[in-house]
Amino acid sequence: RETFLSPSLAAIYKLPTSPGWSPYEFPEGSPRMGLLTHISFLAGHSHPGRSSATLRGKALREVLLCQVVPRPPANVDFSAVENPKGNLRTARDRVLQSIDRRNITVCTAGLPAGIRRLAHEVPEARLGLSIGDVRPGRREALMPIDRAHPFEEVLEAVAEHARLTRSAPMWAYTMLAGVNDDEAAATALATTLRSFTERVGVRPRLSLIPWNQVDGTSFERSSEAALEAFRVTLRAGGVGSIVRYSGGGDVDAACGQLARSQPLTQLGKGKLRS
């Protein structure tokens, strides 16, 4: 929050000006808090005349996290991203022009309006939905978003997406020992998936995800025996599944998981894991 401002910087930040350089502290909650939103960082890691989220991300990894970022593959076509004609107004427009959208999967915890918008604006992109648990009350305990957007409403939006795009949604189910990995949970999941398939005419792809253990949480990874028993129950209910490779455990992370083992203030004192 603490920085120094010159009259020219104050004008950019739309703050009161004073002669020369003077200290300034941004208020709590200001969008200019932190290094990554400072004009010096934004300007120092951008293209001439326009910003670049890619260059900022590269600088973040190389300068702050001391990582080595490999060069992009030689066969990548950057012409749309560079956009020499100037007909693509935003970075999003440029990126979408350069990527085969069928290789994009947009995962959500359950935002019905966003799911419907995705179906109409980017129908080629695939949809992924985090399940947690399908039993009444259980999903809300794991995913508080269920209070604002109940699972039934989310499934209806997913059904509309599938009908419009004819693309099978991916259902992601994180296995938690003693929470959602027993026979009753598997039976309820199989019943819900079968009902969706019969109603919509599109069968979701079910991906079971082992939990990556993180210190300080009450959740535990399901055992191999519990995982296999869960899959047996699914098969008995007419539902197939895959077990997703779970990487990121060495840095307390995985799909849908993000943790930090040290305060940000220790960034320069030790290894930051995030």
LINRASUL-V39433 format. One record per backbone hydrogen bond with DSSP energy under -0.5 kcal/mol. CO is the residue of the C=O (numbers start at 1). NH is the residue of the N-H. If there is no record, write none. Layout:
CO&NH  CO&NH
This chain:
1&26  3&24  5&22  6&10  7&11  8&12  9&13  10&14  10&15  22&5  24&3  24&26  27&30  30&33  34&37  35&38  38&42  39&43  40&44  41&45  43&46  47&50  50&47  52&56  53&57  54&58  55&59  56&60  57&61  58&62  59&63  59&64  60&64  60&65  61&67  67&69  68&70  73&76  76&78  78&82  79&83  79&84  83&86  87&89  90&94  91&95  92&96  93&97  94&98  95&98  95&99  99&101  100&103  101&104  104&126  105&107  106&128  108&130  110&112  111&115  112&116  113&117  114&118  115&119  116&120  117&121  118&122  122&125  126&106  127&170  128&108  129&172  131&133  135&138  135&139  137&141  138&142  139&143  143&146  144&147  144&148  145&148  145&149  150&153  150&154  151&155  152&156  153&157  154&158  155&159  156&160  157&161  158&162  159&163  160&164  161&165  162&166  169&171  169&205  170&129  170&172  171&173  171&207  172&131  172&132  172&174  173&209  175&211  175&222  176&179  176&180  176&181  182&186  183&187  184&188  185&189  186&190  187&191  188&192  189&193  190&194  191&195  192&196  193&197  194&198  195&199  196&200  197&201  202&204  204&206  205&171  205&207  206&208  206&242  207&173  208&210  208&244  209&175  211&213  214&217  220&177  223&227  224&228  225&229  226&230  227&231  228&232  229&233  230&234  231&235  232&236  233&237  234&239  235&238  242&208  242&244  244&210  245&247  248&251  248&253  249&252  254&257  257&254  263&266  264&267  266&269  266&270  271&273  272&274  273&261
